[in-house]
Amino acid sequence: MQAVLLFGSRAHGDFNNLSDIDLAIKAPRISDKDWLLVTEQIENELDTLLKIDLVLYEQVSEELQRQINQCYQVLYSETSL
């Protein structure tokens, strides 16, 4: 896993108390099995009642990638982005 990016309303700063948490995971060579393990681990580690939307960055549309690239916060990175 190369990076975990927060995007959407929480990254923009225009969220409310019920806004979900949008996370994009950058992991270009992740297998389906490892992706399932990552999603389970993140959902288990985040102690929240809020909905968490996890997407694999490399598998989303180019439009969503552009939106993510416009405004995100790095929560984890192997290297500086």
C-alpha positions as CSV (number, residue, x, y, z in Angstrom):
1,M,0.0,0.0,0.0
2,Q,1.6,3.3,-1.1
3,A,-0.9,5.8,0.4
4,V,-4.2,6.4,2.1
5,L,-5.8,9.7,1.0
6,L,-8.8,11.4,2.7
7,F,-10.9,13.1,0.0
8,G,-14.4,14.5,-0.4
9,S,-16.2,16.9,2.1
10,R,-13.9,16.0,5.0
11,A,-10.8,16.9,3.0
12,H,-12.5,20.1,1.7
13,G,-13.6,21.1,5.2
14,D,-17.2,21.5,4.2
15,F,-18.6,18.5,6.1
16,N,-21.2,18.1,8.7
17,N,-21.6,15.7,11.7
18,L,-23.2,13.0,9.5
19,S,-20.8,13.3,6.5
20,D,-19.2,10.0,5.5
21,I,-15.4,9.5,5.4
22,D,-14.1,9.0,1.9
23,L,-10.7,7.2,1.7
24,A,-8.8,6.4,-1.5
25,I,-6.1,3.7,-1.2
26,K,-3.2,3.8,-3.6
27,A,-2.0,0.3,-4.1
28,P,-1.3,-0.4,-7.8
29,R,-0.3,-4.0,-7.5
30,I,-2.7,-5.2,-4.7
31,S,-4.4,-8.5,-5.2
32,D,-8.1,-8.9,-4.6
33,K,-7.4,-11.0,-1.4
34,D,-5.1,-8.3,0.0
35,W,-7.6,-5.5,-0.9
36,L,-10.2,-7.4,1.1
37,L,-7.8,-7.6,4.1
38,V,-6.9,-3.9,3.8
39,T,-10.6,-2.9,3.8
40,E,-11.4,-5.1,6.7
41,Q,-8.4,-3.8,8.7
42,I,-9.3,-0.1,8.1
43,E,-12.9,-0.6,8.9
44,N,-12.0,-2.4,12.2
45,E,-9.3,0.1,13.2
46,L,-11.5,3.1,12.7
47,D,-13.8,3.3,15.7
48,T,-16.6,5.4,14.3
49,L,-20.3,5.2,13.6
50,L,-19.9,7.2,10.4
51,K,-20.0,5.5,7.0
52,I,-16.6,4.9,5.5
53,D,-16.3,4.8,1.7
54,L,-13.1,3.0,0.6
55,V,-12.0,3.1,-3.0
56,L,-9.0,1.7,-4.7
57,Y,-7.5,4.7,-6.5
58,E,-6.3,2.8,-9.5
59,Q,-9.7,1.3,-10.1
60,V,-11.9,4.4,-10.0
61,S,-12.9,6.5,-13.0
62,E,-10.5,9.2,-14.3
63,E,-13.1,11.8,-13.3
64,L,-13.0,10.6,-9.7
65,Q,-9.2,10.5,-9.8
66,R,-9.2,14.1,-10.9
67,Q,-11.6,15.1,-8.1
68,I,-9.4,13.3,-5.5
69,N,-6.2,14.9,-7.0
70,Q,-7.8,18.4,-6.6
71,C,-8.2,18.1,-2.9
72,Y,-7.0,15.4,-0.6
73,Q,-5.2,14.9,2.7
74,V,-2.5,12.3,3.1
75,L,-3.3,10.0,6.1
76,Y,-0.5,7.6,5.3
77,S,2.3,7.4,2.7
78,E,5.3,5.2,2.1
79,T,7.0,8.3,0.6
80,S,6.1,11.9,0.2
81,L,3.5,12.5,-2.5
